Amino acid sequence: MRIVVLDAHALNPGDLDWGPLLELGPCEVHERTDDQRIVERAQGADCVLTNKTRLTRSSLALLPALRYIGVLATGFNVVDCDAARERSIPVTNVPTYGTDSVAQLTFAHILHLASHVGPLARSVSQGRWNASRDWSYWDAPLLELHGLVMGIVGFGRIGRATARVARAFGMTIVAAETNPAGSDPGVRFVPLDELFRTSDVVSLHCPLTEDTRKIVSRGRLAMMKQSAFLINTSRGGLVDEAALAEALRAGQIAGAGLDVLSEEPPPDDNPLLAAPNCIITPHVAWATKAARQRLLDEAVENLRAFRAGIERNVVNRVQG
C-alpha cells in the first residue's frame, strides 16, 4: 500500500514522529504540493493524505490507483467527496483532536481583551514603569470575568469545553440551541438574538453552513452590548467582516478576538486587519503539539482501520 502525504508542513513541522504512519507501507511525505504537482505526486498511490491541498473531481479522475483519502483535519471541504464516493473511495477526517486546545485559545483571546497583558508588558519592557510617577498604571479598563455572561453559539464538543472553562471563571453561561441534546447543568439555552443582546462575551463554535454563513451580521452586531466582546475560533465565514470592522471603528462593541478569517491568508484589504480593538491570530487554535499529535495518531488509526476493512470516521459513506 503506497501512501502519499501532500502537505505535511502544518501538521508536523518537525516535532512529531512519522514512524507509525511509515509502518503502514511505503510513504512519501511532501511539505507542500502546488496544484500543478498534485497528480504527479499522487500518481500510483493507494492512499493520499491531505490537509489543505485540494483534491478535485478532475484530479481524482487522473488517479486510477487511488483507494483512500485521509483529511488531516476536521473540515473536509478540500476533497470532492461526491466524486470520491462515485469511485468507492472513502474519505476520512479527524473530528475530535483539538477540543481543549481550541477552548484554551478562546480564553486566551478573552483574557487578552479583558486584561491587556500583552500591551502592558510591552510598556514595561519599553521603560514606562521605570519612568512612572505611580506604582501602578493601565490605559484601558481591566475587566473581571466573574459574573459576566458568556454566550456560546454552537454547543458541541468545543462549545461545551469552552463552557467548562467559563464556569471555572465564574461566568454565567447561555447557549444558542433550540433542541439541546441532553441537559447541561448551569447552562441556559436561549434564542440566538437574545444571546447576542444579553451576552458580555459571544463566542462562536458552530460549523460553517449556508444557515450559519455571516450569522454575525450587521443587525446582530447592533444588538450587542457596547461593552461586549466577539470571539471567533471556528470559521471566518460566520462573520460579516465588513460589518464587524465598522462596529469596532464606531465603538459599537468593545473588541473582537479572531483566530479565523473568511480568506486565509487574508488579502491586504481585509478591513479587520486595521480595525481597532481587533486581535487576530493566524488560525492556530488547533496547533498545540498535543492536539497535532492526536491528529496524527487518529489519521494513522483511520488508515489502519481502512486496511482492516473497517469504516472509521468516513465522511462520504461508500456503498458496497
C-alpha positions in Angstrom: 0.0 0.0 0.0 1.7 3.2 -1.2 0.9 6.3 0.9 1.5 10.0 -0.1 1.2 12.9 2.2 0.6 16.1 0.1 1.1 18.8 2.7 2.8 17.8 5.9 4.2 21.2 7.0 1.4 22.4 9.3 0.7 19.1 11.0 4.3 18.2 11.6 6.9 20.9 11.2 9.5 18.5 12.6 8.4 17.9 16.2 6.3 14.8 15.7 7.2 11.2 14.7 6.0 9.9 11.3 7.1 6.4 12.4 3.6 4.9 13.0 2.5 6.1 9.5 5.6 4.7 7.8 4.8 1.3 9.4 1.7 1.0 7.2 3.6 1.0 4.0 5.9 2.9 1.7 5.2 6.6 2.3 6.3 9.8 0.6 5.9 12.9 2.8 5.8 16.3 1.0 6.0 19.5 2.9 3.7 21.3 0.4 2.3 20.4 -3.0 1.3 23.0 -5.6 -1.9 22.4 -7.5 0.1 21.7 -10.7 2.0 18.8 -8.9 -0.9 17.0 -7.2 -1.5 14.4 -9.9 2.3 13.9 -10.4 3.0 13.2 -6.7 -0.2 11.2 -6.1 0.1 9.1 -9.2 0.1 5.4 -8.4 -0.7 6.0 -4.7 -3.3 3.8 -3.0 -3.8 6.3 -0.2 -3.4 10.1 -0.2 -3.4 12.3 2.9 -4.1 16.0 2.7 -4.7 18.9 5.0 -5.5 21.9 2.7 -4.3 20.7 -0.7 -7.5 20.3 -2.8 -8.5 17.1 -4.4 -11.0 18.0 -7.1 -13.1 15.8 -9.4 -10.6 16.5 -12.3 -7.6 15.5 -10.2 -9.3 12.3 -8.9 -10.1 11.3 -12.4 -6.4 11.2 -13.2 -5.6 8.9 -10.2 -6.9 5.5 -11.1 -5.0 3.6 -8.4 -6.4 5.7 -5.6 -8.4 3.8 -3.0 -8.4 6.0 0.1 -8.3 9.7 1.0 -7.5 10.9 4.6 -8.0 14.5 5.5 -5.6 15.7 8.2 -8.2 18.0 9.7 -11.8 18.1 10.8 -13.1 20.0 7.8 -13.1 18.0 4.6 -14.4 20.5 2.0 -10.9 20.3 0.3 -12.0 17.0 -1.2 -14.7 16.4 -3.8 -16.4 13.8 -1.6 -19.1 13.1 -4.2 -16.5 12.3 -6.9 -14.7 10.0 -4.4 -17.9 8.2 -3.5 -18.7 7.5 -7.1 -15.3 5.8 -7.3 -16.0 4.0 -4.0 -13.1 5.9 -2.4 -13.7 6.5 1.3 -12.8 10.0 2.6 -12.0 10.2 6.3 -11.4 13.1 8.7 -10.3 13.6 12.3 -13.2 15.1 14.2 -12.1 15.5 17.9 -8.4 16.1 18.2 -8.4 19.9 19.1 -11.3 20.4 21.5 -9.3 21.5 24.6 -6.8 23.5 22.5 -9.5 25.5 20.8 -11.2 26.2 24.1 -7.8 27.3 25.5 -7.2 29.8 22.7 -10.8 31.1 23.0 -9.9 32.1 26.5 -6.5 33.4 25.5 -8.4 35.9 23.3 -10.9 36.7 26.1 -8.2 37.3 28.7 -6.2 39.4 26.3 -9.2 41.7 25.7 -10.1 41.7 29.4 -6.7 42.2 31.0 -4.4 43.7 28.2 -1.4 41.7 29.4 0.5 42.0 26.2 0.3 45.8 25.8 1.0 46.4 29.5 4.0 44.0 29.4 5.4 45.8 26.3 5.0 49.1 28.0 7.1 47.9 31.0 9.8 46.5 28.7 9.9 49.9 27.0 10.7 51.5 30.3 7.4 53.2 31.0 7.1 51.7 34.5 10.6 52.8 35.4 9.7 56.3 34.5 6.3 56.4 36.0 5.4 58.6 39.0 2.9 55.9 40.2 3.3 52.4 41.4 0.6 51.2 39.1 -1.0 52.2 35.8 -3.3 51.0 33.0 -4.5 52.5 29.8 -7.8 50.7 29.2 -10.4 49.3 31.6 -9.4 46.0 33.2 -12.4 43.6 33.2 -13.2 40.9 35.7 -14.9 37.9 34.1 -16.6 36.6 37.2 -20.4 37.2 36.9 -20.3 38.2 33.3 -22.5 36.4 30.7 -20.7 34.0 28.3 -22.8 33.4 25.2 -21.8 30.3 23.2 -23.1 29.8 19.6 -22.6 26.1 18.8 -22.8 23.9 21.8 -21.0 20.8 20.6 -17.8 19.4 21.9 -15.8 22.6 21.7 -18.7 24.8 22.9 -19.1 22.5 25.9 -15.4 22.6 26.7 -15.4 26.4 26.5 -18.4 26.4 28.8 -16.4 24.4 31.4 -13.6 27.0 31.3 -16.1 29.8 31.5 -17.7 28.2 34.5 -14.3 28.0 36.3 -14.1 31.8 35.9 -17.5 32.2 37.5 -19.2 33.3 34.3 -22.9 32.8 33.7 -23.4 30.7 30.5 -26.0 30.9 27.9 -26.1 28.9 24.7 -27.9 29.2 21.4 -29.7 25.9 20.9 -33.3 25.1 20.0 -33.2 21.4 20.9 -30.2 20.8 23.2 -29.0 17.2 23.2 -29.3 16.4 26.9 -29.2 18.7 29.8 -26.2 20.7 30.9 -26.3 22.0 34.4 -25.7 25.7 34.7 -26.3 26.4 31.0 -29.4 28.3 29.9 -30.5 27.8 26.3 -31.9 30.9 24.7 -32.8 32.2 21.2 -29.9 33.4 19.1 -30.9 37.1 19.1 -31.4 37.0 22.9 -27.9 35.6 23.3 -26.4 38.5 21.2 -28.4 41.1 23.2 -27.6 39.8 26.7 -24.0 38.4 26.5 -20.9 40.1 27.6 -18.8 37.7 25.5 -20.2 36.0 22.4 -18.0 33.0 21.3 -18.6 31.2 18.0 -18.2 27.4 17.9 -20.7 26.3 15.2 -19.8 24.9 11.8 -20.0 27.0 8.6 -23.1 26.1 6.6 -25.5 28.0 4.4 -27.6 28.7 7.5 -24.7 30.0 9.6 -22.8 32.0 7.0 -22.5 35.6 8.3 -24.5 34.6 11.3 -22.8 37.6 12.9 -24.5 40.2 10.8 -24.7 43.9 10.9 -28.1 43.6 12.7 -26.8 41.2 15.3 -23.7 43.3 16.0 -26.1 46.2 16.6 -27.9 44.1 19.2 -24.7 43.5 21.3 -23.7 45.5 24.4 -21.3 48.3 23.8 -19.0 46.6 26.3 -19.2 43.2 24.7 -16.5 41.1 23.0 -16.9 38.8 20.0 -14.7 35.7 19.8 -14.4 33.5 16.7 -12.2 30.4 16.8 -14.5 28.4 14.4 -14.8 29.6 10.8 -14.2 33.0 9.3 -17.3 32.9 7.2 -19.5 33.1 10.2 -18.8 36.8 10.5 -19.7 39.7 8.2 -16.2 41.1 8.3 -17.0 44.5 6.9 -19.8 44.9 9.4 -17.6 43.9 12.3 -14.9 46.3 11.2 -17.5 49.1 11.1 -18.8 48.1 14.5 -15.3 48.2 16.0 -14.5 51.6 14.4 -17.7 53.0 15.7 -17.2 51.6 19.2 -20.4 49.6 18.8 -18.7 46.7 20.6 -15.7 46.7 22.8 -13.5 44.3 21.0 -13.0 41.1 18.9 -10.7 38.2 19.2 -10.4 36.2 16.0 -8.4 33.1 15.0 -10.1 32.7 11.7 -11.0 34.9 8.7 -13.1 34.3 5.6 -10.0 34.1 3.4 -6.7 32.6 4.8 -4.1 34.0 4.4 -6.1 37.3 4.3 -5.7 39.8 1.5 -4.2 43.1 2.4 -7.5 44.9 2.1 -9.4 42.7 4.7 -11.0 45.5 6.8 -10.4 43.7 10.1 -6.6 43.9 9.8 -6.8 47.6 10.6 -9.8 47.6 12.8 -9.3 48.9 16.4 -9.5 46.5 19.4 -9.4 43.6 17.0 -6.9 40.8 17.9 -6.2 38.3 15.1 -4.1 35.2 15.4 -3.2 33.1 12.3 -5.6 30.1 12.7 -3.5 28.4 15.4 -6.2 27.2 17.9 -5.7 23.7 16.6 -1.9 23.7 16.5 -0.7 22.8 20.0 1.7 19.9 19.9 -0.6 17.8 22.0 -3.5 18.4 19.5 -1.3 17.8 16.4 -0.1 14.5 18.0 -3.7 13.4 18.5 -4.5 14.4 14.9 -1.6 12.3 13.6 -2.5 9.4 15.8 -6.1 9.5 14.7 -5.2 9.8 11.0 -3.0 6.7 11.4 -5.8 4.8 13.1 -8.2 5.8 10.3 -5.8 4.4 7.7 -5.1 1.3 9.8 -8.9 0.6 10.0 -9.2 1.0 6.2 -6.5 -1.6 5.7 -8.5 -3.9 8.0 -11.7 -3.3 6.1 -13.3 -1.3 8.9 -15.1 2.0 8.4 -13.8 4.7 10.7 -14.5 8.4 10.5 -15.7 8.1 6.9 -17.5 11.3 5.8 -18.7 10.2 2.4 -20.4 6.8 3.1 -19.2 4.5 0.4 -21.7 1.9 -0.6 -20.9 -1.8 -1.1 
